Amino acid sequence: MKKTAAFLFSALLLSACAGQPQGSKYTAGTYQGSGTGKNGEIVVEVTVSDSEILSVKVVSDSETPAYADPVREEITDAIVKAQSAKIDLVTAASYTQKGIVEAAEDALKKAAK
């Protein structure tokens, strides 16, 4: 009887896992996340497939353009390249960078399976 129960449990567990593709860590789509920069909220959109980060885009912020403009693209590109929001920050506009990373992490949490 124990062998039958163990077999049925194993079969049920395997069938439940069969529907998910290998390496699937996200639900594909575009997700918004928010973080805090020097001058307030930063909102990003992160687009993911089921297994990778496809793009990160800053949707809105109130950061000072002279400081934030040079790092926005660099930080969003670094997140895509690293396939993670866990990246090294550069020395300029550190509050803006931290806010973008925080917003990307927020969006990726929403996308995670």
MOPAC internal coordinates of N, CA, C and O (Angstrom, degrees):
PM7 1SCF
backbone

  N    0.0000 0     0.00 0     0.00 0    0    0    0
  C    1.4386 1     0.00 0     0.00 0    1    0    0
  C    1.5311 1   111.57 1     0.00 0    2    1    0
  O    1.2310 1   120.38 1   138.94 1    3    2    1
  N    1.3532 1   116.89 1   -41.06 1    3    2    1
  C    1.4584 1   120.79 1   179.78 1    5    3    2
  C    1.5165 1   110.79 1   -64.27 1    6    5    3
  O    1.2310 1   120.42 1   142.02 1    7    6    5
  N    1.3513 1   116.81 1   -37.98 1    7    6    5
  C    1.4636 1   120.21 1   179.60 1    9    7    6
  C    1.5234 1   110.61 1   -64.96 1   10    9    7
  O    1.2310 1   120.26 1   140.32 1   11   10    9
  N    1.3083 1   117.11 1   -39.68 1   11   10    9
  C    1.4592 1   121.26 1   179.62 1   13   11   10
  C    1.5252 1   110.14 1   -65.34 1   14   13   11
  O    1.2310 1   119.95 1   136.07 1   15   14   13
  N    1.3155 1   117.70 1   -43.93 1   15   14   13
  C    1.4637 1   121.54 1   179.78 1   17   15   14
  C    1.5302 1   110.26 1   -64.33 1   18   17   15
  O    1.2310 1   120.53 1   137.88 1   19   18   17
  N    1.3336 1   116.58 1   -42.12 1   19   18   17
  C    1.4643 1   120.39 1   179.21 1   21   19   18
  C    1.5223 1   110.79 1   -64.90 1   22   21   19
  O    1.2310 1   120.40 1   139.59 1   23   22   21
  N    1.3272 1   116.84 1   -40.41 1   23   22   21
  C    1.4607 1   121.18 1   178.83 1   25   23   22
  C    1.5297 1   110.65 1   -64.32 1   26   25   23
  O    1.2310 1   120.19 1   134.62 1   27   26   25
  N    1.3245 1   117.25 1   -45.38 1   27   26   25
  C    1.4589 1   120.98 1   179.54 1   29   27   26
  C    1.5254 1   111.27 1   -63.73 1   30   29   27
  O    1.2310 1   119.96 1   139.65 1   31   30   29
  N    1.3371 1   117.68 1   -40.35 1   31   30   29
  C    1.4496 1   120.92 1   177.69 1   33   31   30
  C    1.5281 1   110.33 1   -63.43 1   34   33   31
  O    1.2310 1   120.36 1   135.36 1   35   34   33
  N    1.3234 1   116.92 1   -44.64 1   35   34   33
  C    1.4691 1   121.13 1   179.70 1   37   35   34
  C    1.5255 1   111.03 1   -62.81 1   38   37   35
  O    1.2310 1   120.16 1   137.11 1   39   38   37
  N    1.3226 1   117.30 1   -42.89 1   39   38   37
  C    1.4645 1   121.14 1   179.45 1   41   39   38
  C    1.5230 1   110.82 1   -64.32 1   42   41   39
  O    1.2310 1   120.45 1   138.86 1   43   42   41
  N    1.3149 1   116.74 1   -41.14 1   43   42   41
  C    1.4614 1   121.00 1   178.53 1   45   43   42
  C    1.5209 1   110.85 1   -65.03 1   46   45   43
  O    1.2310 1   120.08 1   137.37 1   47   46   45
  N    1.3169 1   117.46 1   -42.63 1   47   46   45
  C    1.4573 1   122.14 1   178.86 1   49   47   46
  C    1.5264 1   110.85 1   -63.27 1   50   49   47
  O    1.2310 1   120.00 1   135.61 1   51   50   49
  N    1.3097 1   117.60 1   -44.39 1   51   50   49
  C    1.4621 1   121.03 1   178.78 1   53   51   50
  C    1.5176 1   111.92 1   -64.93 1   54   53   51
  O    1.2310 1   119.55 1   140.40 1   55   54   53
  N    1.3082 1   118.46 1   -39.60 1   55   54   53
  C    1.4632 1   120.07 1  -179.94 1   57   55   54
  C    1.5244 1   111.26 1   -69.28 1   58   57   55
  O    1.2310 1   119.93 1   148.44 1   59   58   57
  N    1.3190 1   117.74 1   -31.56 1   59   58   57
  C    1.4675 1   120.59 1   177.85 1   61   59   58
  C    1.5217 1   110.73 1   -68.55 1   62   61   59
  O    1.2310 1   120.24 1   145.82 1   63   62   61
  N    1.3185 1   117.14 1   -34.18 1   63   62   61
  C    1.4677 1   121.19 1  -178.67 1   65   63   62
  C    1.5210 1   112.07 1   -83.90 1   66   65   63
  O    1.2310 1   119.57 1   162.49 1   67   66   65
  N    1.3010 1   118.43 1   -17.51 1   67   66   65
  C    1.4649 1   121.42 1  -174.47 1   69   67   66
  C    1.5197 1   113.34 1   -65.71 1   70   69   67
  O    1.2310 1   119.62 1   153.91 1   71   70   69
  N    1.3245 1   118.34 1   -26.09 1   71   70   69
  C    1.4547 1   120.95 1  -176.68 1   73   71   70
  C    1.5130 1   115.00 1   -76.23 1   74   73   71
  O    1.2310 1   119.40 1   164.60 1   75   74   73
  N    1.3370 1   118.74 1   -15.40 1   75   74   73
  C    1.4559 1   121.08 1  -178.33 1   77   75   74
  C    1.5158 1   110.28 1   -96.78 1   78   77   75
  O    1.2310 1   120.24 1   -48.07 1   79   78   77
  N    1.3340 1   117.15 1   131.93 1   79   78   77
  C    1.4505 1   119.98 1   176.96 1   81   79   78
  C    1.5230 1   110.83 1   -64.94 1   82   81   79
  O    1.2310 1   120.94 1   -30.91 1   83   82   81
  N    1.3549 1   115.80 1   149.09 1   83   82   81
  C    1.4487 1   120.90 1   176.22 1   85   83   82
  C    1.5244 1   109.70 1   -59.27 1   86   85   83
  O    1.2310 1   120.14 1   -39.64 1   87   86   85
  N    1.3058 1   117.34 1   140.36 1   87   86   85
  C    1.4513 1   120.95 1   177.02 1   89   87   86
  C    1.5219 1   114.53 1    77.18 1   90   89   87
  O    1.2310 1   120.19 1  -174.28 1   91   90   89
  N    1.3133 1   117.24 1     5.72 1   91   90   89
  C    1.4560 1   120.81 1  -178.59 1   93   91   90
  C    1.5263 1   109.47 1   -74.96 1   94   93   91
  O    1.2310 1   121.16 1   -61.71 1   95   94   93
  N    1.3520 1   115.39 1   118.29 1   95   94   93
  C    1.4586 1   117.74 1   178.32 1   97   95   94
  C    1.5144 1   113.09 1  -125.25 1   98   97   95
  O    1.2310 1   120.20 1   170.96 1   99   98   97
  N    1.3322 1   117.23 1    -9.04 1   99   98   97
  C    1.4601 1   121.93 1   179.05 1  101   99   98
  C    1.5195 1   110.22 1  -127.98 1  102  101   99
  O    1.2310 1   121.13 1   -21.45 1  103  102  101
  N    1.3086 1   115.44 1   158.55 1  103  102  101
  C    1.4522 1   121.31 1   165.95 1  105  103  102
  C    1.5249 1   104.73 1   -93.54 1  106  105  103
  O    1.2310 1   120.68 1   -64.05 1  107  106  105
  N    1.3307 1   116.30 1   115.95 1  107  106  105
  C    1.4647 1   121.55 1  -174.42 1  109  107  106
  C    1.5225 1   111.17 1   -54.43 1  110  109  107
  O    1.2310 1   121.31 1   -40.81 1  111  110  109
  N    1.3298 1   115.10 1   139.19 1  111  110  109
  C    1.4542 1   120.49 1   178.95 1  113  111  110
  C    1.5126 1   111.37 1   153.80 1  114  113  111
  O    1.2310 1   121.04 1     9.56 1  115  114  113
  N    1.3209 1   115.62 1  -170.44 1  115  114  113
  C    1.4578 1   122.20 1   178.20 1  117  115  114
  C    1.5220 1   107.85 1  -116.81 1  118  117  115
  O    1.2310 1   121.06 1   -49.96 1  119  118  117
  N    1.3070 1   115.59 1   130.04 1  119  118  117
  C    1.4630 1   122.24 1  -174.99 1  121  119  118
  C    1.5196 1   109.97 1  -126.57 1  122  121  119
  O    1.2310 1   120.72 1   -37.46 1  123  122  121
  N    1.3252 1   116.23 1   142.54 1  123  122  121
  C    1.4623 1   121.19 1   175.71 1  125  123  122
  C    1.5146 1   109.29 1  -100.02 1  126  125  123
  O    1.2310 1   121.90 1   -34.98 1  127  126  125
  N    1.3188 1   113.96 1   145.02 1  127  126  125
  C    1.4539 1   120.47 1   175.24 1  129  127  126
  C    1.5098 1   108.61 1  -139.77 1  130  129  127
  O    1.2310 1   120.62 1   -19.92 1  131  130  129
  N    1.3247 1   116.42 1   160.08 1  131  130  129
  C    1.4565 1   119.08 1   179.51 1  133  131  130
  C    1.5164 1   110.63 1  -131.43 1  134  133  131
  O    1.2310 1   122.03 1   -28.00 1  135  134  133
  N    1.3277 1   113.72 1   152.00 1  135  134  133
  C    1.4527 1   122.39 1   177.44 1  137  135  134
  C    1.5134 1   108.24 1  -145.04 1  138  137  135
  O    1.2310 1   120.88 1    -2.66 1  139  138  137
  N    1.3248 1   115.93 1   177.34 1  139  138  137
  C    1.4529 1   120.01 1  -177.65 1  141  139  138
  C    1.5235 1   110.14 1  -114.37 1  142  141  139
  O    1.2310 1   121.14 1   -57.59 1  143  142  141
  N    1.3280 1   115.42 1   122.41 1  143  142  141
  C    1.4580 1   121.74 1   175.31 1  145  143  142
  C    1.5131 1   110.06 1   -98.52 1  146  145  143
  O    1.2310 1   120.26 1    12.39 1  147  146  145
  N    1.3073 1   117.11 1  -167.61 1  147  146  145
  C    1.4666 1   121.36 1  -179.45 1  149  147  146
  C    1.5317 1   111.50 1   -64.50 1  150  149  147
  O    1.2310 1   120.22 1   142.17 1  151  150  149
  N    1.3341 1   117.18 1   -37.83 1  151  150  149
  C    1.4704 1   121.15 1  -175.66 1  153  151  150
  C    1.5236 1   114.14 1  -108.62 1  154  153  151
  O    1.2310 1   120.06 1  -161.34 1  155  154  153
  N    1.3244 1   117.50 1    18.66 1  155  154  153
  C    1.4610 1   119.26 1   177.54 1  157  155  154
  C    1.5136 1   113.22 1   127.84 1  158  157  155
  O    1.2310 1   121.57 1    21.94 1  159  158  157
  N    1.3176 1   114.60 1  -158.06 1  159  158  157
  C    1.4653 1   122.03 1  -173.49 1  161  159  158
  C    1.5312 1   112.32 1   -69.19 1  162  161  159
  O    1.2310 1   121.54 1   -39.55 1  163  162  161
  N    1.3378 1   114.65 1   140.45 1  163  162  161
  C    1.4605 1   123.22 1   171.54 1  165  163  162
  C    1.5206 1   106.52 1  -119.23 1  166  165  163
  O    1.2310 1   120.45 1   -50.67 1  167  166  165
  N    1.3262 1   116.75 1   129.33 1  167  166  165
  C    1.4570 1   122.04 1   179.60 1  169  167  166
  C    1.5196 1   108.32 1  -115.52 1  170  169  167
  O    1.2310 1   121.02 1   -48.57 1  171  170  169
  N    1.3381 1   115.65 1   131.43 1  171  170  169
  C    1.4591 1   120.85 1   176.01 1  173  171  170
  C    1.5175 1   109.71 1  -123.45 1  174  173  171
  O    1.2310 1   121.52 1   -23.29 1  175  174  173
  N    1.3255 1   114.70 1   156.71 1  175  174  173
  C    1.4582 1   122.10 1   170.05 1  177  175  174
  C    1.5161 1   107.50 1  -113.32 1  178  177  175
  O    1.2310 1   120.94 1   -52.46 1  179  178  177
  N    1.3226 1   115.80 1   127.54 1  179  178  177
  C    1.4554 1   121.84 1   177.87 1  181  179  178
  C    1.5238 1   107.33 1  -115.27 1  182  181  179
  O    1.2310 1   121.04 1   -54.52 1  183  182  181
  N    1.3247 1   115.62 1   125.48 1  183  182  181
  C    1.4595 1   121.07 1   177.09 1  185  183  182
  C    1.5167 1   107.97 1  -105.66 1  186  185  183
  O    1.2310 1   121.17 1   -50.69 1  187  186  185
  N    1.3449 1   115.36 1   129.31 1  187  186  185
  C    1.4595 1   121.40 1  -177.99 1  189  187  186
  C    1.5170 1   110.84 1  -129.90 1  190  189  187
  O    1.2310 1   121.32 1   -29.31 1  191  190  189
  N    1.3363 1   115.08 1   150.69 1  191  190  189
  C    1.4566 1   120.87 1   165.43 1  193  191  190
  C    1.5258 1   105.25 1   -92.28 1  194  193  191
  O    1.2310 1   119.63 1     9.47 1  195  194  193
  N    1.3181 1   118.32 1  -170.53 1  195  194  193
  C    1.4598 1   118.06 1   179.63 1  197  195  194
  C    1.5267 1   112.47 1   -71.63 1  198  197  195
  O    1.2310 1   120.09 1   167.41 1  199  198  197
  N    1.3489 1   117.44 1   -12.59 1  199  198  197
  C    1.4557 1   119.00 1  -176.35 1  201  199  198
  C    1.5221 1   115.79 1  -131.55 1  202  201  199
  O    1.2310 1   119.68 1   174.57 1  203  202  201
  N    1.3504 1   118.22 1    -5.43 1  203  202  201
  C    1.4602 1   117.68 1  -177.85 1  205  203  202
  C    1.5222 1   113.00 1  -151.72 1  206  205  203
  O    1.2310 1   121.80 1   -19.80 1  207  206  205
  N    1.3341 1   114.17 1   160.20 1  207  206  205
  C    1.4627 1   121.80 1   175.01 1  209  207  206
  C    1.5195 1   106.82 1   -83.74 1  210  209  207
  O    1.2310 1   120.44 1   -58.13 1  211  210  209
  N    1.3232 1   116.75 1   121.87 1  211  210  209
  C    1.4633 1   121.25 1  -177.81 1  213  211  210
  C    1.5173 1   112.46 1   -93.25 1  214  213  211
  O    1.2310 1   120.17 1   140.74 1  215  214  213
  N    1.3265 1   117.28 1   -39.26 1  215  214  213
  C    1.4622 1   120.08 1   179.39 1  217  215  214
  C    1.5183 1   110.72 1  -159.68 1  218  217  215
  O    1.2310 1   121.55 1   -24.33 1  219  218  217
  N    1.3316 1   114.64 1   155.67 1  219  218  217
  C    1.4592 1   122.73 1   174.54 1  221  219  218
  C    1.5187 1   105.93 1  -133.88 1  222  221  219
  O    1.2310 1   120.61 1   -51.87 1  223  222  221
  N    1.3342 1   116.44 1   128.13 1  223  222  221
  C    1.4635 1   121.28 1  -176.96 1  225  223  222
  C    1.5235 1   109.26 1  -134.18 1  226  225  223
  O    1.2310 1   120.60 1   -49.75 1  227  226  225
  N    1.3348 1   116.45 1   130.25 1  227  226  225
  C    1.4630 1   120.45 1   174.30 1  229  227  226
  C    1.5215 1   107.22 1   -76.44 1  230  229  227
  O    1.2310 1   120.56 1   -58.95 1  231  230  229
  N    1.3208 1   116.53 1   121.05 1  231  230  229
  C    1.4620 1   122.45 1  -177.75 1  233  231  230
  C    1.5229 1   110.78 1   -90.85 1  234  233  231
  O    1.2310 1   120.57 1   138.92 1  235  234  233
  N    1.3292 1   116.51 1   -41.08 1  235  234  233
  C    1.4662 1   119.16 1   179.09 1  237  235  234
  C    1.5197 1   110.40 1  -157.01 1  238  237  235
  O    1.2310 1   121.78 1   -30.77 1  239  238  237
  N    1.3156 1   114.19 1   149.23 1  239  238  237
  C    1.4552 1   121.90 1   173.35 1  241  239  238
  C    1.5284 1   108.79 1  -164.83 1  242  241  239
  O    1.2310 1   120.80 1   -11.20 1  243  242  241
  N    1.3189 1   116.08 1   168.80 1  243  242  241
  C    1.4678 1   122.14 1   177.80 1  245  243  242
  C    1.5174 1   110.51 1  -119.03 1  246  245  243
  O    1.2310 1   120.87 1  -154.59 1  247  246  245
  N    1.3193 1   115.94 1    25.41 1  247  246  245
  C    1.4542 1   120.41 1  -176.43 1  249  247  246
  C    1.5230 1   111.21 1   -74.16 1  250  249  247
  O    1.2310 1   120.58 1   -23.83 1  251  250  249
  N    1.3129 1   116.50 1   156.17 1  251  250  249
  C    1.4568 1   122.44 1   178.77 1  253  251  250
  C    1.5289 1   108.58 1   -69.44 1  254  253  251
  O    1.2310 1   119.98 1   -62.14 1  255  254  253
  N    1.3417 1   117.65 1   117.86 1  255  254  253
  C    1.4685 1   120.47 1  -174.73 1  257  255  254
  C    1.5262 1   114.36 1   -53.93 1  258  257  255
  O    1.2310 1   119.58 1   140.97 1  259  258  257
  N    1.3041 1   118.40 1   -39.03 1  259  258  257
  C    1.4683 1   120.47 1  -177.61 1  261  259  258
  C    1.5309 1   112.02 1   -60.58 1  262  261  259
  O    1.2310 1   120.46 1   149.43 1  263  262  261
  N    1.3344 1   116.72 1   -30.57 1  263  262  261
  C    1.4621 1   120.60 1   179.69 1  265  263  262
  C    1.5260 1   112.16 1   -95.21 1  266  265  263
  O    1.2310 1   120.52 1   139.92 1  267  266  265
  N    1.3160 1   116.61 1   -40.08 1  267  266  265
  C    1.4635 1   120.81 1  -172.55 1  269  267  266
  C    1.5234 1   113.80 1   -80.91 1  270  269  267
  O    1.2310 1   120.13 1   142.26 1  271  270  269
  N    1.3347 1   117.36 1   -37.74 1  271  270  269
  C    1.4678 1   120.03 1  -175.50 1  273  271  270
  C    1.5312 1   113.36 1   -53.51 1  274  273  271
  O    1.2310 1   119.11 1   134.52 1  275  274  273
  N    1.3254 1   119.29 1   -45.48 1  275  274  273
  C    1.4595 1   118.53 1  -177.38 1  277  275  274
  C    1.5390 1   114.68 1   -66.18 1  278  277  275
  O    1.2310 1   119.74 1   155.84 1  279  278  277
  N    1.3309 1   118.10 1   -24.16 1  279  278  277
  C    1.4643 1   119.13 1  -175.43 1  281  279  278
  C    1.5262 1   114.45 1   -99.93 1  282  281  279
  O    1.2310 1   119.43 1   160.89 1  283  282  281
  N    1.3223 1   118.68 1   -19.11 1  283  282  281
  C    1.4698 1   120.63 1  -177.07 1  285  283  282
  C    1.5300 1   111.90 1   -52.83 1  286  285  283
  O    1.2310 1   120.93 1   123.31 1  287  286  285
  N    1.3226 1   115.83 1   -56.69 1  287  286  285
  C    1.4621 1   119.92 1  -176.94 1  289  287  286
  C    1.5296 1   111.03 1   -65.97 1  290  289  287
  O    1.2310 1   120.71 1   140.67 1  291  290  289
  N    1.3191 1   116.26 1   -39.33 1  291  290  289
  C    1.4694 1   120.06 1  -179.54 1  293  291  290
  C    1.5314 1   111.22 1   -60.99 1  294  293  291
  O    1.2310 1   120.42 1   135.79 1  295  294  293
  N    1.3209 1   116.80 1   -44.21 1  295  294  293
  C    1.4616 1   120.91 1  -178.01 1  297  295  294
  C    1.5314 1   111.10 1   -71.20 1  298  297  295
  O    1.2310 1   120.10 1   134.94 1  299  298  297
  N    1.3219 1   117.40 1   -45.06 1  299  298  297
  C    1.4639 1   119.34 1  -179.48 1  301  299  298
  C    1.5328 1   110.68 1   -64.42 1  302  301  299
  O    1.2310 1   120.01 1   140.41 1  303  302  301
  N    1.3256 1   117.59 1   -39.59 1  303  302  301
  C    1.4775 1   120.82 1   176.92 1  305  303  302
  C    1.5252 1   111.17 1   -65.02 1  306  305  303
  O    1.2310 1   120.42 1   141.59 1  307  306  305
  N    1.3358 1   116.80 1   -38.41 1  307  306  305
  C    1.4692 1   120.73 1   179.57 1  309  307  306
  C    1.5203 1   111.69 1   -64.44 1  310  309  307
  O    1.2310 1   120.14 1   143.10 1  311  310  309
  N    1.3357 1   117.33 1   -36.90 1  311  310  309
  C    1.4691 1   121.22 1   178.07 1  313  311  310
  C    1.5240 1   109.60 1   -64.64 1  314  313  311
  O    1.2310 1   120.05 1   135.54 1  315  314  313
  N    1.3217 1   117.50 1   -44.46 1  315  314  313
  C    1.4706 1   120.84 1   179.16 1  317  315  314
  C    1.5302 1   109.84 1   -64.13 1  318  317  315
  O    1.2310 1   120.47 1   134.66 1  319  318  317
  N    1.3145 1   116.70 1   -45.34 1  319  318  317
  C    1.4657 1   120.73 1  -178.55 1  321  319  318
  C    1.5334 1   111.21 1   -62.28 1  322  321  319
  O    1.2310 1   120.27 1   136.87 1  323  322  321
  N    1.3326 1   117.09 1   -43.13 1  323  322  321
  C    1.4673 1   121.49 1  -179.41 1  325  323  322
  C    1.5285 1   112.62 1   -77.68 1  326  325  323
  O    1.2310 1   120.40 1   165.25 1  327  326  325
  N    1.3462 1   116.84 1   -14.75 1  327  326  325
  C    1.4632 1   122.03 1  -175.18 1  329  327  326
  C    1.5328 1   110.88 1    57.59 1  330  329  327
  O    1.2310 1   121.65 1  -145.52 1  331  330  329
  N    1.3323 1   114.46 1    34.48 1  331  330  329
  C    1.4567 1   121.31 1  -179.26 1  333  331  330
  C    1.5241 1   109.02 1  -166.68 1  334  333  331
  O    1.2310 1   121.02 1   -25.52 1  335  334  333
  N    1.3175 1   115.66 1   154.48 1  335  334  333
  C    1.4584 1   119.77 1   173.96 1  337  335  334
  C    1.5254 1   110.54 1   -86.31 1  338  337  335
  O    1.2310 1   120.32 1   178.92 1  339  338  337
  N    1.3110 1   116.99 1    -1.08 1  339  338  337
  C    1.4635 1   121.88 1   177.10 1  341  339  338
  C    1.5241 1   108.00 1   -86.14 1  342  341  339
  O    1.2310 1   120.59 1   -93.77 1  343  342  341
  N    1.3375 1   116.47 1    86.23 1  343  342  341
  C    1.4584 1   121.69 1  -176.74 1  345  343  342
  C    1.5211 1   110.10 1  -127.33 1  346  345  343
  O    1.2310 1   120.85 1   -17.92 1  347  346  345
  N    1.3274 1   115.98 1   162.08 1  347  346  345
  C    1.4579 1   120.92 1   173.52 1  349  347  346
  C    1.5147 1   108.48 1   -78.01 1  350  349  347
  O    1.2310 1   120.66 1   -42.80 1  351  350  349
  N    1.3255 1   116.34 1   137.20 1  351  350  349
  C    1.4516 1   120.98 1   178.68 1  353  351  350
  C    1.5191 1   109.94 1   -92.60 1  354  353  351
  O    1.2310 1   120.62 1   -28.73 1  355  354  353
  N    1.3282 1   116.42 1   151.27 1  355  354  353
  C    1.4623 1   120.75 1   175.76 1  357  355  354
  C    1.5285 1   108.63 1   -88.66 1  358  357  355
  O    1.2310 1   119.88 1    -4.40 1  359  358  357
  N    1.3091 1   117.83 1   175.60 1  359  358  357
  C    1.4628 1   120.02 1  -172.17 1  361  359  358
  C    1.5274 1   114.90 1   -78.90 1  362  361  359
  O    1.2310 1   119.01 1   154.72 1  363  362  361
  N    1.3124 1   119.49 1   -25.28 1  363  362  361
  C    1.4691 1   121.53 1  -176.30 1  365  363  362
  C    1.5280 1   111.19 1   -85.09 1  366  365  363
  O    1.2310 1   120.49 1   -32.33 1  367  366  365
  N    1.3156 1   116.66 1   147.67 1  367  366  365
  C    1.4735 1   123.76 1   173.20 1  369  367  366
  C    1.5236 1   112.74 1    49.82 1  370  369  367
  O    1.2310 1   120.68 1  -127.00 1  371  370  369
  N    1.3232 1   116.30 1    53.00 1  371  370  369
  C    1.4628 1   119.96 1  -173.65 1  373  371  370
  C    1.5314 1   113.52 1   -63.66 1  374  373  371
  O    1.2310 1   119.23 1   144.00 1  375  374  373
  N    1.3305 1   119.08 1   -36.00 1  375  374  373
  C    1.4678 1   119.96 1   178.29 1  377  375  374
  C    1.5260 1   110.82 1   -66.41 1  378  377  375
  O    1.2310 1   120.52 1   140.81 1  379  378  377
  N    1.3234 1   116.61 1   -39.19 1  379  378  377
  C    1.4647 1   120.64 1   177.94 1  381  379  378
  C    1.5197 1   110.21 1   -63.69 1  382  381  379
  O    1.2310 1   120.78 1   134.54 1  383  382  381
  N    1.3210 1   116.11 1   -45.46 1  383  382  381
  C    1.4595 1   119.91 1   179.68 1  385  383  382
  C    1.5187 1   111.41 1   -61.35 1  386  385  383
  O    1.2310 1   120.58 1   133.59 1  387  386  385
  N    1.3220 1   116.50 1   -46.41 1  387  386  385
  C    1.4633 1   120.20 1   179.53 1  389  387  386
  C    1.5242 1   110.67 1   -61.14 1  390  389  387
  O    1.2310 1   120.35 1   140.73 1  391  390  389
  N    1.3274 1   116.94 1   -39.27 1  391  390  389
  C    1.4612 1   120.37 1   178.25 1  393  391  390
  C    1.5173 1   112.34 1   -65.03 1  394  393  391
  O    1.2310 1   119.97 1   139.74 1  395  394  393
  N    1.3321 1   117.66 1   -40.26 1  395  394  393
  C    1.4684 1   121.31 1   178.10 1  397  395  394
  C    1.5280 1   109.96 1   -65.29 1  398  397  395
  O    1.2310 1   120.67 1   135.11 1  399  398  397
  N    1.3302 1   116.33 1   -44.89 1  399  398  397
  C    1.4682 1   120.43 1   179.16 1  401  399  398
  C    1.5279 1   110.50 1   -63.06 1  402  401  399
  O    1.2310 1   120.22 1   136.30 1  403  402  401
  N    1.3164 1   117.19 1   -43.70 1  403  402  401
  C    1.4682 1   121.81 1   178.24 1  405  403  402
  C    1.5307 1   110.27 1   -60.30 1  406  405  403
  O    1.2310 1   120.23 1   137.10 1  407  406  405
  N    1.3277 1   117.16 1   -42.90 1  407  406  405
  C    1.4632 1   121.32 1   179.34 1  409  407  406
  C    1.5224 1   111.02 1   -65.96 1  410  409  407
  O    1.2310 1   120.19 1   139.46 1  411  410  409
  N    1.3352 1   117.24 1   -40.54 1  411  410  409
  C    1.4656 1   120.67 1   178.22 1  413  411  410
  C    1.5240 1   110.80 1   -64.97 1  414  413  411
  O    1.2310 1   120.31 1   138.37 1  415  414  413
  N    1.3298 1   117.00 1   -41.63 1  415  414  413
  C    1.4693 1   120.17 1   177.01 1  417  415  414
  C    1.5244 1   110.79 1   -61.11 1  418  417  415
  O    1.2310 1   120.50 1   139.17 1  419  418  417
  N    1.3309 1   116.64 1   -40.83 1  419  418  417
  C    1.4613 1   121.76 1   178.21 1  421  419  418
  C    1.5311 1   110.46 1   -60.63 1  422  421  419
  O    1.2310 1   120.44 1   133.43 1  423  422  421
  N    1.3255 1   116.75 1   -46.57 1  423  422  421
  C    1.4728 1   121.02 1   179.63 1  425  423  422
  C    1.5239 1   110.65 1   -64.97 1  426  425  423
  O    1.2310 1   119.83 1   138.47 1  427  426  425
  N    1.3307 1   117.93 1   -41.53 1  427  426  425
  C    1.4740 1   120.82 1  -179.33 1  429  427  426
  C    1.5263 1   111.97 1   -66.42 1  430  429  427
  O    1.2310 1   120.19 1   147.24 1  431  430  429
  N    1.3261 1   117.25 1   -32.76 1  431  430  429
  C    1.4755 1   119.76 1   174.57 1  433  431  430
  C    1.5277 1   110.27 1   -62.07 1  434  433  431
  O    1.2310 1   120.80 1   141.50 1  435  434  433
  N    1.3227 1   116.08 1   -38.50 1  435  434  433
  C    1.4668 1   120.19 1   179.80 1  437  435  434
  C    1.5240 1   111.09 1   -69.29 1  438  437  435
  O    1.2310 1   120.57 1   149.54 1  439  438  437
  N    1.3428 1   116.52 1   -30.46 1  439  438  437
  C    1.4669 1   121.21 1  -178.13 1  441  439  438
  C    1.5259 1   112.51 1   -84.04 1  442  441  439
  O    1.2310 1   120.03 1   160.26 1  443  442  441
  N    1.3417 1   117.54 1   -19.74 1  443  442  441
  C    1.4585 1   121.79 1  -173.97 1  445  443  442
  C    1.5223 1   111.83 1   -65.57 1  446  445  443
  O    1.2310 1   121.68 1   -35.04 1  447  446  445
  N    1.3141 1   114.38 1   144.96 1  447  446  445
  C    1.4640 1   120.26 1   176.12 1  449  447  446
  C    1.4970 1   109.42 1   -86.95 1  450  449  447
  O    1.2310 1   120.10 1   180.00 1  451  450  449

